[in-house]
Amino acid sequence: MTKVALLTGSSVRIGREIAIHLAKEGWNLALHYSTSSNEIHHLIADLKSDYPEQQFSPFHADFSKIEHTQNLIRQVIELFGQIDLLVNNASVFEPSSLRKTSDQLLIRQTMVNYFSPFILIRDFANNLTNGQIINIVDTRITNNKSDYLAYSLSKKSLWELTKMAALELAPHFRVNAIAPGAILPPLGKDQAFLDEVASHSPMKTAPGISSILLSLDYIIENQSLTGQLLFCDGGSHLV
């Protein structure tokens, strides 16, 4: 039987690359998006053309609205009948120090980056009998820099949730995380910016999207792995 993955934030950047990779591996995909409607429909058209025997369906949800998040697992199960893999990739990334973090920014970062994954993990466990969850966190969880304070806090919380969920939900569910570093240039930046950031890592080069996809495959295929974090950052978490 073909397995089903729910991938959040699937229309652009890392999420889009994960979607293409999972499709290539034979997965049916429930592809979540928020604002990138054109991108998600172009992606699905491409996937259906390349893999006509598989199923690819879009699911819109604004993770800043709790009712959207609360309905997502149920909607996917109603259409596909199952979910075997949940990849919590969707996130918002906004700079702000402690002094400059507004209430609205803090709420937005927390809702999208932590609260929504929490709800999806909870509902995944409550509505299914087995499966696996992969949370996309960030290499920033290992330091205390406050230039992206709300974002970093939300990702630190998601990593702690990963470990707690792995312990509670075993042996029927496996829960792991991937921590990217300088994988793609931020919006408005180019490859030169990415190379400059990566030059300060121990490996001196940007890991590239392949590091994420290789880590994803390793987690999916290693049936004894749970509560683990794979860094894809060229060693940036060490410095």
Summary of the structure (lengths in Angstrom):
residues: 239
radius of gyration: 17.1
end to end distance: 44.4
largest distance: 52.5
contacts: 777
relative contact order: 0.13
helix: 48%
strand: 16%
